[in-house]
Amino acid sequence: MNVEEVIKTEKKIPLESRTLIHYSLVANRIHETMTNALKPFEVSLQQFNVLRILRGQKGKPANLSTLNERMVTKMSNTTRLVDKLIRKEYVNRITCPSNRRKVEINITSKGQKVLVEMDSAMKKAENDILKNLTQEDLKVLNQLLDKF
């Protein structure tokens, strides 16, 4: 991806600025590709992330703060995400009878099944995004990103 071509400029961009613009362009392409992979399932990347977190609980329920802590994209509207997943019957919410403020969220069997399909679509998207990079490239890239 040539930054100057994408942003349609002929002037020389300082290396620091070019690097950050390049990073943003790549992040946007990754986000767009992954979002498109999830479109057939009518879920957002954040909803997909919630489902994966709940699957990772291995049958144990999670609360909203656990979901928030583990989200890739930190946000305050986790309740809204969970509500949408409940409407799709991918998760359920249980209110603790002894402490009504305590809410536990579980992934349903329907959620588990659709998540397997989403995983396949996301793997295809990952392969498309990373197709021009070798394993060594990925190691170096991760080392560089760790420096951020």
N, C-alpha and C positions, 0 to 999 in steps of 0.2 A: 504494500500500500504506500503510495507516494503522497505524503502529507500535502505538499504544495499543489499537486493536481486535485486532490480531494477538496481542499478549501479554495481552489482556484486563485492562487496568487503566484506572481512571478518573482516577488522580492524574497531575499534570503531571510529565513526565520532563524533567530538565535537558537543554538542547540538546546538550551534549557527549555525554551518555549516550545520548540518543535517536538521535543521528547514528551512533554505533557500533553500537547495536542494529539500526538500520535497515540499515546496511551488512551486518551479519551475516545478517539476514533475506533480503536481496537475494542475497547470496553463496550462501546455502543453496538458494534457489529456482533460481538458475542451475545450481548443482551437480546438483540433483535433475532438472532438465529435460534436462541434457546426459547424465546417467547413464541416464535413461530412453530417450534416443535411441539409446544404444549397447546396450541390453538385448538386442535381437534378434540382435546379433552375439556376445553372451556375452563381451564384453571390458569392462574397467574404463576409466575416463578415463585412468589412468596407462598402461595397456597401449596405448590409442589414441595417447597422447603418444609412447610409445616407437616405435610404427610410423611416426608422422609424422616423428620425428627421423631414423629410418633411411631413409625415403624422401628426406628432405632431403640425405642423404649422396650422392645421385646415383650409386649403385652402389659407392661406397667403403664398406668396413666401418667399424663404430664399435666402440669398446671400452666397457666398463662405466662407466669414469670419464667418457667423453664423454657417454654417455647421462645419467648423474647430473648433470653440469654443465648440460645443456640442458633437463632436466625442468622443467615448470612447477611441479609439486609436488615439492620436494626430499625424498628418502627414501633410506633405506639398504638397502631390499630390492629393488633393481633386478635383482639376480640372479634372484630369485623371479619377477618380472614377465617377464623374458626366458624363464625356464623354461616358464612357462605359454604364452607365444607360440610356443615351440618345439613344445610338445605339440599346438598347433593347426596347426602347419606354416606359420605366418605369418613366422617368422624361422628362421635357422639359426645355429649357433655353430661356429666353426672355431678349433681350438687350434693355435697356431704350433708346428711341429715342433722348431724350434731353441730356443724359449723357452716351455715348457709353461705358464708363468704368464700368457702373453699370449693373450688370447681375443678374437677378432673376431666381431662379430655383423652379419649381413646380413638385409635383408628379402627374402622369397622372392616368386616371381611370384604365388603364392596370396595372400600378404600384401598385395601391391600391388593385386590385384583387389578383395579385400574392403575395403581401405582406401578405394578409390574409392566404394564403396557407403556406407561409414561417413561419408565426407566429405559425401555428399548428405544423410544423416540429420542430421548435425551442422549443416549449413547451414540446414536446416528448423528445428532447435531454436534456432539463433541468431536467425533471423527471428522466431520466436515470442517469444523473450525480449526482443528489441529493438523489437517492433512499435509501441510507443507513443512511440518516440524518433525525432526528426528527425536528419538529418546534423549540423545545428548543435548539437542537444542532445548528440550523441555526442562532438563536438569539445570542448564545454565540460566534459562529464563526464570525458573523458580528461585534460584540463588539470587538473581538480580532483584526479583520482586520482594524477596525476604528483606532486602536492604531498605525498602520503603517503610 
